[in-house]
Amino acid sequence: MGIPVISVLFFFFVLFPFKNFDDAICRYCCASGKNSITFNKLFKMKTETGLIGIAGGMGPSAGIDLSSKIVDQTIASKDQEHIPQILYSDPGAIGDRTEYILGKIKENPAYNIAKILVKLESAGAVIACLACNSAHAPQIFDVVEDELAKKGSSIKLFHIIDEVGKFIKFQYPDIRKVGILGTSGTYKTKQYSRIERFGLEAVNVSPEEQDKVHNSIYHPEYGIKSLGGVVSCKSRSILEEAALSLKEKGAGAAVLGCTELPLAFSENSYKGMPLIDASLVLARALIHAHSPNKLKPWDKQ
């Protein structure tokens, strides 16, 4: 079983499993000799404006990438001006989202995702997100929301596809057709058709092309996940071909609709077609919700 890793990025770092956040506080205090009441007062003082919570581990590199983008997109002249955030990454606790969607595993990852979000909330998170596009499939995301409601949670959970739709509508008002690159789970559920509510049309690759795109992410020899976030030449070539196919189908922009895909494209466009990094869009939305005055202008990207 993997070891849960919770990073409270402004002062707290835990490298062991715990029952709940209070248990983690107690263990820290016992180890350091601090009085638990004093420590809890200090924590509450530091989090008066709340934290950004990230449910990571889907996969591990994607959560770290999203956390880094929050830092990169924040206006700050010194460490202390950055936004407090928590990344909870416990890959072993969350079943593969695409395998669930495709019927390869029976347990819905939503239940453990919801448990992680509750832990993030108990740690001080007031807004949160899932660092995984496929986790936003209705059969997963809707269950997460239901579980949070049952638990009486008040945390605000962002939906990555809604944020992408709003972003494209605002930043690229002339674009109507949007190409989608993602896992076969995202493809099968057509979850990016959700952007239609923003007056946009989702354009997909062919089933044959989709198989190749999925392999660029999951293949045991050259897939991005299998290589721990390293992008092989073969994966990059597959994704370039898929992006070109979307452009030929009339897409004015392409969404990198899997949190591993931005690792393959460092550029903001491909052959003149804007590439929309869904993780970057989500990071900016979280910053805007928490501290809008700290969000870097988009024209400086």
Backbone hydrogen bonds in HBPLUS format (Angstrom, degrees):
<---DONOR---> <-ACCEPTOR-->    atom                        ^
c    i                          cat <-CA-CA->   ^        H-A-AA   ^      H-
h    n   atom  resd res      DA  || num        DHA   H-A  angle D-A-AA Bond
n    s   type  num  typ     dist DA aas  dist angle  dist       angle   num
A0005-VAL N   A0089-SER O   3.13 MM  84  5.33 153.0  2.21 130.0 138.2     1
A0089-SER N   A0005-VAL O   2.92 MM  84  5.33 168.5  1.93 162.1 162.0     2
A0014-VAL N   A0006-ILE O   3.25 MM   8  5.61 175.4  2.25 167.4 168.3     3
A0007-SER N   A0087-LEU O   2.98 MM  80  5.26 156.9  2.03 140.1 147.6     4
A0087-LEU N   A0007-SER O   3.14 MM  80  5.26 148.7  2.24 136.6 143.9     5
A0008-VAL N   A0012-PHE O   2.76 MM   4  4.72 144.7  1.88 155.6 161.7     6
A0011-PHE N   A0008-VAL O   3.24 MM   3  6.11 141.2  2.40 122.3 130.5     7
A0012-PHE N   A0008-VAL O   2.93 MM   4  4.72 136.8  2.12 135.1 144.9     8
A0009-LEU N   A0085-GLN O   3.00 MM  76  5.76 159.7  2.04 173.5 178.1     9
A0024-ALA N   A0020-ASN O   3.12 MM   4  6.50 151.3  2.21 146.9 155.1    10
A0025-ILE N   A0021-PHE O   2.91 MM   4  6.26 155.7  1.97 151.8 158.1    11
A0026-CYS N   A0022-ASP O   2.92 MM   4  6.19 160.8  1.95 149.2 154.2    12
A0027-ARG N   A0023-ASP O   2.97 MM   4  6.21 159.8  2.01 149.8 154.8    13
A0028-TYR N   A0024-ALA O   2.97 MM   4  6.19 157.7  2.02 148.1 154.4    14
A0029-CYS N   A0025-ILE O   2.87 MM   4  6.10 164.5  1.89 154.7 159.0    15
A0030-CYS N   A0026-CYS O   2.88 MM   4  6.07 159.6  1.92 151.6 156.9    16
A0031-ALA N   A0027-ARG O   3.01 MM   4  6.13 156.2  2.07 143.3 149.8    17
A0032-SER N   A0028-TYR O   2.91 MM   4  6.08 146.6  2.02 147.4 157.0    18
A0033-GLY N   A0029-CYS O   2.72 MM   4  5.53 128.9  1.98 142.7 153.8    19
A0034-LYS N   A0029-CYS O   3.07 MM   5  4.69 119.6  2.45 129.2 136.1    20
A0039-PHE N   A0035-ASN O   2.96 MM   4  6.21 159.4  2.01 154.2 160.9    21
A0040-ASN N   A0036-SER O   2.89 MM   4  6.06 158.4  1.94 149.2 154.1    22
A0041-LYS N   A0037-ILE O   3.03 MM   4  6.27 155.9  2.09 149.0 155.3    23
A0042-LEU N   A0038-THR O   2.99 MM   4  6.25 154.8  2.05 146.2 153.3    24
A0043-PHE N   A0039-PHE O   2.92 MM   4  6.22 157.0  1.98 149.1 155.3    25
A0044-LYS N   A0040-ASN O   2.96 MM   4  6.19 166.8  1.97 152.1 154.8    26
A0045-MET N   A0041-LYS O   2.96 MM   4  6.13 153.3  2.04 145.7 153.3    27
A0046-LYS N   A0042-LEU O   3.02 MM   4  6.27 149.1  2.11 146.6 154.8    28
A0046-LYS N   A0043-PHE O   3.09 MM   3  5.14 118.2  2.49  94.8 109.8    29
A0047-THR N   A0043-PHE O   3.13 MM   4  6.35 127.0  2.43 142.0 155.8    30
A0047-THR N   A0044-LYS O   3.22 MM   3  5.17 140.4  2.39  94.7 105.7    31
A0050-GLY N   A0047-THR O   2.95 MM   3  4.88 152.7  2.02 102.4 111.3    32
A0051-LEU N   A0124-GLY O   3.02 MM  73  5.71 151.1  2.10 134.6 135.4    33
A0126-VAL N   A0051-LEU O   3.01 MM  75  5.84 155.8  2.07 149.5 149.0    34
A0052-ILE N   A0084-PRO O   3.15 MM  32  6.53 160.2  2.19 139.8 144.8    35
A0086-ILE N   A0052-ILE O   2.80 MM  34  6.25 153.5  1.87 164.4 170.8    36
A0053-GLY N   A0127-ILE O   2.86 MM  74  6.16 164.5  1.89 153.3 158.5    37
A0129-CYS N   A0053-GLY O   3.08 MM  76  6.56 135.2  2.29 147.3 159.9    38
A0054-ILE N   A0086-ILE O   2.77 MM  32  6.04 150.1  1.86 165.4 174.9    39
A0088-TYR N   A0054-ILE O   2.99 MM  34  6.21 175.0  1.99 174.9 173.5    40
A0055-ALA N   A0129-CYS O   3.00 MM  74  6.21 175.3  2.00 163.1 164.5    41
A0131-ALA N   A0055-ALA O   3.11 MM  76  6.10 176.5  2.11 151.1 152.2    42
A0056-GLY N   A0088-TYR O   2.79 MM  32  5.53 151.0  1.88 144.2 150.2    43
A0062-ALA N   A0059-GLY O   3.08 MM   3  5.50 125.4  2.39 107.6 121.0    44
A0063-GLY N   A0059-GLY O   3.41 MM   4  6.85 153.4  2.49 154.9 161.6    45
A0064-ILE N   A0060-PRO O   3.28 MM   4  6.56 163.6  2.31 150.7 154.9    46
A0065-ASP N   A0061-SER O   2.87 MM   4  6.01 155.4  1.93 146.8 154.3    47
A0066-LEU N   A0062-ALA O   2.99 MM   4  6.21 157.1  2.04 146.6 151.8    48
A0067-SER N   A0063-GLY O   3.02 MM   4  6.24 162.7  2.05 148.0 152.7    49
A0068-SER N   A0064-ILE O   2.92 MM   4  6.14 158.1  1.97 149.8 155.8    50
A0069-LYS N   A0065-ASP O   2.99 MM   4  6.23 147.1  2.10 143.2 152.3    51
A0070-ILE N   A0066-LEU O   3.09 MM   4  6.45 145.0  2.22 147.3 156.0    52
A0071-VAL N   A0067-SER O   3.29 MM   4  6.69 155.0  2.36 144.9 150.7    53
A0072-ASP N   A0068-SER O   2.85 MM   4  6.15 162.3  1.88 151.0 156.3    54
A0073-GLN N   A0069-LYS O   2.90 MM   4  5.90 147.8  2.00 144.8 151.5    55
A0074-THR N   A0071-VAL O   3.26 MM   3  5.39 165.8  2.28 108.9 112.5    56
A0296-LYS N   A0073-GLN O   3.05 MM 223  5.52 165.4  2.07 155.0 153.6    57
A0075-ILE N   A0294-LYS O   2.62 MM 219  4.79 162.6  1.65 143.3 148.8    58
A0081-GLU N   A0078-LYS O   3.07 MM   3  5.70 161.5  2.10 120.5 126.2    59
A0082-HIS N   A0079-ASP O   3.12 MM   3  5.83 170.1  2.13 123.9 126.1    60
A0093-ALA N   A0090-ASP O   2.99 MM   3  5.70 156.0  2.05 123.7 130.6    61
A0094-ILE N   A0091-PRO O   3.28 MM   3  5.66 155.5  2.34 110.4 116.9    62
A0100-TYR N   A0096-ASP O   3.12 MM   4  6.37 150.1  2.21 145.5 153.7    63
A0101-ILE N   A0097-ARG O   2.99 MM   4  6.28 162.6  2.02 149.7 154.3    64
A0102-LEU N   A0098-THR O   2.89 MM   4  6.08 155.3  1.95 152.5 159.0    65
A0104-LYS N   A0099-GLU O   2.72 MM   5  4.94 147.1  1.82 162.4 159.8    66
A0103-GLY N   A0100-TYR O   3.03 MM   3  5.07 157.8  2.09 104.3 110.9    67
A0113-ILE N   A0109-PRO O   3.08 MM   4  6.26 155.8  2.14 155.1 162.6    68
A0114-ALA N   A0110-ALA O   2.88 MM   4  6.05 158.6  1.92 150.6 155.5    69
A0115-LYS N   A0111-TYR O   3.17 MM   4  6.44 151.4  2.25 137.8 145.3    70
A0116-ILE N   A0112-ASN O   3.03 MM   4  6.26 154.1  2.10 144.1 150.2    71
A0117-LEU N   A0113-ILE O   2.99 MM   4  6.33 155.3  2.05 149.9 156.8    72
A0118-VAL N   A0114-ALA O   3.00 MM   4  6.29 150.4  2.09 148.1 155.8    73
A0119-LYS N   A0115-LYS O   3.07 MM   4  6.39 152.6  2.14 144.5 151.7    74
A0120-LEU N   A0116-ILE O   2.88 MM   4  6.22 153.5  1.95 149.3 157.2    75
A0121-GLU N   A0117-LEU O   2.90 MM   4  6.15 153.3  1.97 144.2 151.5    76
A0122-SER N   A0118-VAL O   2.94 MM   4  6.23 154.5  2.00 146.6 153.4    77
A0123-ALA N   A0119-LYS O   3.04 MM   4  6.27 129.3  2.31 137.3 150.6    78
A0123-ALA N   A0120-LEU O   3.08 MM   3  5.03 132.9  2.31  93.0 106.5    79
A0125-ALA N   A0120-LEU O   3.00 MM   5  5.51 163.7  2.03 143.6 139.7    80
A0124-GLY N   A0121-GLU O   2.98 MM   3  5.17 159.6  2.02 106.1 112.6    81
A0156-LYS N   A0126-VAL O   3.04 MM  30  6.30 176.0  2.04 143.3 143.4    82
A0128-ALA N   A0156-LYS O   2.82 MM  28  6.11 152.3  1.90 163.8 160.8    83
A0158-PHE N   A0128-ALA O   2.95 MM  30  6.26 170.3  1.96 162.5 162.3    84
A0136-HIS N   A0133-ASN O   2.87 MM   3  5.56 161.5  1.90 121.1 126.6    85
A0137-ALA N   A0134-SER O   3.09 MM   3  5.59 162.4  2.12 118.3 119.0    86
A0140-ILE N   A0137-ALA O   2.85 MM   3  5.48 159.9  1.89 124.8 131.7    87
A0141-PHE N   A0137-ALA O   2.82 MM   4  5.83 157.5  1.87 161.5 164.2    88
A0142-ASP N   A0138-PRO O   3.04 MM   4  5.25 148.9  2.14 125.8 135.6    89
A0144-VAL N   A0140-ILE O   2.99 MM   4  6.31 153.0  2.06 151.5 159.8    90
A0145-GLU N   A0141-PHE O   2.99 MM   4  6.34 161.7  2.03 154.5 158.2    91
A0146-ASP N   A0142-ASP O   2.99 MM   4  6.24 154.0  2.06 141.6 149.0    92
A0147-GLU N   A0143-VAL O   2.85 MM   4  6.08 159.8  1.89 152.2 157.2    93
A0148-LEU N   A0144-VAL O   2.96 MM   4  6.23 157.1  2.01 152.3 158.5    94
A0149-ALA N   A0145-GLU O   3.00 MM   4  6.23 155.3  2.06 146.3 153.0    95
A0150-LYS N   A0146-ASP O   2.98 MM   4  6.27 154.8  2.04 147.9 154.7    96
A0151-LYS N   A0147-GLU O   3.06 MM   4  6.27 143.7  2.19 142.4 151.9    97
A0153-SER N   A0148-LEU O   2.92 MM   5  5.20 163.5  1.95 159.4 154.8    98
A0152-GLY N   A0149-ALA O   3.07 MM   3  5.07 159.3  2.11 103.2 109.2    99
A0163-GLU N   A0159-HIS O   3.14 MM   4  6.46 159.9  2.18 155.5 161.5   100
A0164-VAL N   A0160-ILE O   2.98 MM   4  6.24 148.9  2.08 143.6 152.2   101
A0165-GLY N   A0161-ILE O   2.94 MM   4  6.15 160.4  1.98 148.5 153.5   102
A0166-LYS N   A0162-ASP O   2.98 MM   4  6.25 164.9  2.01 153.4 156.6   103
A0167-PHE N   A0163-GLU O   2.95 MM   4  6.01 155.1  2.01 141.2 148.7   104
A0168-ILE N   A0164-VAL O   2.96 MM   4  6.16 170.0  1.97 157.2 158.3   105
A0169-LYS N   A0165-GLY O   3.08 MM   4  6.16 165.6  2.10 148.1 152.7   106
A0170-PHE N   A0166-LYS O   3.03 MM   4  6.18 148.2  2.13 143.9 151.7   107
A0171-GLN N   A0167-PHE O   2.79 MM   4  5.88 175.1  1.79 162.8 164.5   108
A0172-TYR N   A0168-ILE O   2.79 MM   4  5.12 151.7  1.87 136.5 144.4   109
A0175-ILE N   A0172-TYR O   3.07 MM   3  5.69 164.1  2.10 122.5 127.6   110
A0201-GLU N   A0176-ARG O   2.76 MM  25  6.00 161.8  1.79 163.5 163.6   111
A0252-GLY N   A0177-LYS O   2.83 MM  75  5.71 160.6  1.87 144.8 147.0   112
A0178-VAL N   A0201-GLU O   2.76 MM  23  5.95 170.3  1.77 168.1 168.4   113
A0203-VAL N   A0178-VAL O   2.74 MM  25  5.66 156.7  1.79 143.5 142.3   114
A0179-GLY N   A0253-ALA O   2.73 MM  74  6.04 162.6  1.76 162.3 157.8   115
A0255-VAL N   A0179-GLY O   2.71 MM  76  6.02 167.2  1.73 155.1 154.0   116
A0180-ILE N   A0203-VAL O   2.92 MM  23  6.11 139.9  2.08 173.2 171.8   117
A0181-LEU N   A0255-VAL O   3.05 MM  74  6.09 153.7  2.12 165.4 170.1   118
A0257-GLY N   A0181-LEU O   2.60 MM  76  5.24 128.0  1.86 148.8 165.4   119
A0187-TYR N   A0183-THR O   2.99 MM   4  6.27 153.9  2.06 143.3 151.4   120
A0188-LYS N   A0184-SER O   2.80 MM   4  5.84 162.6  1.83 142.4 146.9   121
A0189-THR N   A0185-GLY O   3.15 MM   4  6.24 165.9  2.17 147.8 151.2   122
A0190-LYS N   A0187-TYR O   3.21 MM   3  5.14 143.8  2.35  96.5 107.1   123
A0193-SER N   A0190-LYS O   2.97 MM   3  5.67 164.2  1.99 120.6 125.2   124
A0194-ARG N   A0191-GLN O   3.24 MM   3  5.96 163.5  2.27 113.6 118.0   125
A0195-ILE N   A0192-TYR O   3.11 MM   3  5.82 170.5  2.11 116.5 119.2   126
A0196-GLU N   A0193-SER O   2.99 MM   3  5.68 164.7  2.02 118.4 122.8   127
A0197-ARG N   A0194-ARG O   3.29 MM   3  6.17 165.2  2.32 120.4 122.7   128
A0198-PHE N   A0195-ILE O   2.90 MM   3  5.44 160.9  1.94 114.4 120.8   129
A0199-GLY N   A0196-GLU O   2.93 MM   3  5.06 154.8  2.00 117.2 116.0   130
A0210-GLN N   A0206-SER O   2.80 MM   4  6.04 152.5  1.87 153.6 162.5   131
A0211-ASP N   A0207-PRO O   3.07 MM   4  6.34 149.4  2.17 143.8 150.2   132
A0213-VAL N   A0209-GLU O   2.95 MM   4  6.32 156.9  2.00 150.5 157.4   133
A0214-HIS N   A0210-GLN O   2.83 MM   4  6.05 165.7  1.85 157.1 160.4   134
A0215-ASN N   A0211-ASP O   3.04 MM   4  6.25 153.2  2.11 140.3 147.7   135
A0216-SER N   A0212-LYS O   2.93 MM   4  6.25 140.9  2.09 144.2 155.3   136
A0216-SER N   A0213-VAL O   3.08 MM   3  5.06 122.7  2.43  93.0 107.9   137
A0217-ILE N   A0214-HIS O   3.05 MM   3  5.34 145.6  2.17 103.6 113.8   138
A0218-TYR N   A0214-HIS O   2.90 MM   4  6.13 162.4  1.93 153.5 159.1   139
A0219-HIS N   A0215-ASN O   2.82 MM   4  4.58 157.0  1.87 125.1 129.5   140
A0224-ILE N   A0216-SER O   2.99 MM   8  6.41 149.6  2.09 131.1 135.6   141
A0225-LYS N   A0217-ILE O   2.89 MM   8  5.73 160.8  1.92 150.9 156.5   142
A0223-GLY N   A0219-HIS O   2.78 MM   4  4.24 146.9  1.89 128.6 131.7   143
A0227-LEU N   A0223-GLY O   3.04 MM   4  6.26 139.1  2.22 146.6 157.5   144
A0229-GLY N   A0224-ILE O   2.89 MM   5  5.11 164.4  1.92 161.3 157.3   145
A0228-GLY N   A0225-LYS O   3.13 MM   3  5.26 159.5  2.17 111.1 112.0   146
A0230-VAL N   A0227-LEU O   3.33 MM   3  5.28 161.3  2.37 102.1 107.5   147
A0236-ARG N   A0232-SER O   3.06 MM   4  6.32 165.3  2.08 153.1 157.1   148
A0237-SER N   A0233-CYS O   2.95 MM   4  6.12 158.4  1.99 147.7 153.4   149
A0238-ILE N   A0234-LYS O   2.98 MM   4  6.23 160.9  2.02 152.7 157.2   150
A0239-LEU N   A0235-SER O   3.03 MM   4  6.24 163.9  2.06 152.9 156.9   151
A0240-GLU N   A0236-ARG O   2.95 MM   4  6.14 150.5  2.04 148.3 156.6   152
A0241-GLU N   A0237-SER O   3.08 MM   4  6.30 161.0  2.12 149.3 153.6   153
A0242-ALA N   A0238-ILE O   3.02 MM   4  6.30 153.8  2.09 146.2 153.7   154
A0243-ALA N   A0239-LEU O   2.94 MM   4  6.10 157.5  1.99 145.3 151.1   155
A0244-LEU N   A0240-GLU O   2.99 MM   4  6.22 157.4  2.04 148.7 154.7   156
A0245-SER N   A0241-GLU O   2.98 MM   4  6.20 150.5  2.07 142.5 150.8   157
A0246-LEU N   A0242-ALA O   3.03 MM   4  6.34 154.0  2.10 148.5 154.6   158
A0247-LYS N   A0243-ALA O   3.06 MM   4  6.35 154.2  2.13 145.3 152.4   159
A0248-GLU N   A0244-LEU O   2.97 MM   4  6.24 155.6  2.03 148.5 154.9   160
A0249-LYS N   A0245-SER O   3.09 MM   4  6.35 128.5  2.36 137.2 150.6   161
A0249-LYS N   A0246-LEU O   3.10 MM   3  5.03 134.2  2.32  93.2 106.2   162
A0251-ALA N   A0246-LEU O   3.09 MM   5  5.62 160.4  2.13 151.9 146.6   163
A0250-GLY N   A0247-LYS O   2.99 MM   3  5.25 158.7  2.03 110.3 114.7   164
A0254-ALA N   A0274-PRO O   2.92 MM  20  6.38 159.6  1.97 162.3 169.1   165
A0276-ILE N   A0254-ALA O   2.72 MM  22  5.94 168.4  1.73 154.2 158.5   166
A0256-LEU N   A0276-ILE O   2.82 MM  20  5.86 171.4  1.83 149.1 151.2   167
A0261-LEU N   A0258-CYS O   2.94 MM   3  5.48 142.8  2.08 117.0 127.1   168
A0263-LEU N   A0260-GLU O   3.05 MM   3  5.68 147.9  2.16 115.6 124.9   169
A0264-ALA N   A0261-LEU O   2.80 MM   3  5.30 152.0  1.87 115.7 124.5   170
A0275-LEU N   A0268-ASN O   2.78 MM   7  5.32 173.0  1.79 137.5 135.4   171
A0270-TYR N   A0273-MET O   2.81 MM   3  5.15 155.4  1.87 140.2 145.5   172
A0273-MET N   A0270-TYR O   3.02 MM   3  5.15 165.0  2.05 111.8 115.3   173
A0280-LEU N   A0277-ASP O   3.05 MM   3  5.26 117.9  2.45 102.2 117.0   174
A0281-VAL N   A0277-ASP O   3.00 MM   4  6.33 160.6  2.03 157.8 163.6   175
A0282-LEU N   A0278-ALA O   2.96 MM   4  6.16 157.6  2.01 144.8 150.9   176
A0283-ALA N   A0279-SER O   2.89 MM   4  6.13 157.6  1.94 146.8 153.0   177
A0284-ARG N   A0280-LEU O   3.01 MM   4  6.26 160.4  2.05 150.9 155.2   178
A0285-ALA N   A0281-VAL O   2.98 MM   4  6.24 152.0  2.06 146.5 154.6   179
A0286-LEU N   A0282-LEU O   2.99 MM   4  6.25 154.8  2.05 152.1 158.1   180
A0287-ILE N   A0283-ALA O   3.06 MM   4  6.36 159.0  2.11 148.5 154.0   181
A0288-HIS N   A0284-ARG O   2.91 MM   4  6.10 163.8  1.94 149.1 153.9   182
A0289-ALA N   A0285-ALA O   2.99 MM   4  6.17 150.7  2.08 142.9 150.4   183
A0290-HIS N   A0286-LEU O   3.00 MM   4  6.19 150.6  2.09 145.9 153.7   184
A0291-SER N   A0287-ILE O   2.73 MM   4  5.65 161.3  1.77 160.0 164.8   185
A0294-LYS N   A0291-SER O   2.82 MM   3  5.54 164.6  1.84 128.0 133.3   186
A0295-LEU N   A0292-PRO O   3.38 MM   3  5.55 171.4  2.39 108.8 110.8   187
A0300-LYS N   A0297-PRO O   3.32 MM   3  5.85 163.4  2.35 112.2 116.1   188
A0301-GLN N   A0298-TRP O   3.01 MM   3  5.64 161.3  2.04 126.3 126.3   189
